[in-house]
Amino acid sequence: MKLYITTRTDLPNGPQAVQSCHALAQFQVEHPELFRFWYERSNFLALLAVPDEVSLSLLLERARRRGIPAVGFREPDLGGALTAVAPTPTAKGLVRKLPLALAG
């Protein structure tokens, strides 16, 4: 069971990593019981990527439509832009085909 943090490839590598951490922290705050369950059962992370903010917004919307708890992190220093999404580990079907972030 992995937690799938997804960020944007149109951000430089450093901000991709930081925004992903922000999303993980926000997931822990908004879903403490789900976070604890994941942390105690597996603690595996997958850092994935989509091309841009529109793609990230669509991912967050699809998760919510399917009833999958997910958080989106909006970076104040980037005008409130959506920079990363963290859905629960049940989102595997949504993210299965996404590439790894920072892999290239």
C-alpha positions in Angstrom: 0.0 0.0 0.0 1.6 3.2 -1.2 0.7 6.9 -0.7 0.8 8.6 -4.1 2.1 12.1 -4.0 1.7 13.8 -7.3 3.3 17.1 -8.4 3.9 19.1 -11.6 6.8 18.7 -14.1 6.4 22.3 -15.1 8.0 23.2 -11.7 11.8 23.0 -11.2 13.0 19.9 -9.4 13.6 21.6 -6.0 10.1 23.0 -5.8 8.6 19.7 -7.0 10.2 18.0 -4.0 9.2 20.7 -1.6 5.6 20.9 -2.8 5.3 17.2 -2.5 6.4 17.4 1.1 3.8 20.1 1.7 1.0 17.8 0.3 2.2 15.0 2.5 2.1 17.2 5.6 -1.4 18.5 4.6 -2.6 15.0 4.1 -1.5 14.1 7.6 -3.3 17.2 9.1 -6.5 16.6 7.2 -6.7 12.8 7.4 -4.8 11.8 10.6 -6.4 8.4 10.9 -5.8 7.5 7.3 -2.2 8.8 7.6 -1.6 6.7 10.7 -3.0 3.6 9.0 -0.8 4.1 6.0 2.3 4.9 8.1 1.9 1.9 10.4 1.0 -0.6 7.6 3.4 0.2 4.9 5.0 3.7 5.0 5.8 3.4 1.2 5.6 6.5 -0.9 5.4 7.0 -4.6 6.3 10.5 -6.0 4.5 10.9 -9.3 4.1 13.7 -11.8 1.7 15.3 -14.2 2.6 18.0 -16.8 0.9 21.1 -15.3 -1.7 22.6 -12.9 -4.6 21.7 -15.1 -3.7 18.0 -15.1 -3.2 18.1 -11.3 -6.6 19.8 -10.8 -8.2 17.0 -13.0 -6.5 14.4 -10.9 -7.8 15.9 -7.6 -11.3 16.3 -9.1 -11.4 12.6 -10.3 -10.3 11.4 -6.9 -13.0 13.4 -5.1 -15.7 12.3 -7.6 -14.8 8.7 -6.9 -15.0 9.3 -3.1 -11.3 8.9 -2.6 -10.0 11.2 0.1 -7.4 13.6 -1.3 -5.8 16.9 -0.5 -4.4 19.5 -2.8 -1.7 21.8 -1.7 -1.8 25.4 -3.0 1.4 27.4 -2.7 0.9 30.9 -1.4 4.3 32.0 -3.0 3.0 31.0 -6.4 -0.3 32.9 -6.2 -2.2 30.0 -4.6 -1.4 27.7 -7.5 -2.1 24.0 -7.0 1.3 22.4 -6.9 0.8 18.9 -5.4 -1.9 16.4 -4.6 -2.0 13.6 -2.1 -4.8 11.0 -2.3 -5.2 8.0 -0.1 -3.5 4.8 -1.0 -6.8 3.6 -2.6 -6.1 5.9 -5.5 -3.8 3.4 -7.3 -6.2 3.1 -10.2 -6.1 6.9 -10.8 -2.4 7.2 -10.8 -1.3 3.8 -12.2 0.0 5.3 -15.5 1.6 8.4 -14.2 5.4 8.6 -14.4 7.7 9.0 -11.5 8.6 12.6 -10.6 12.2 13.8 -10.7 13.1 10.7 -12.8 14.4 12.6 -15.8 
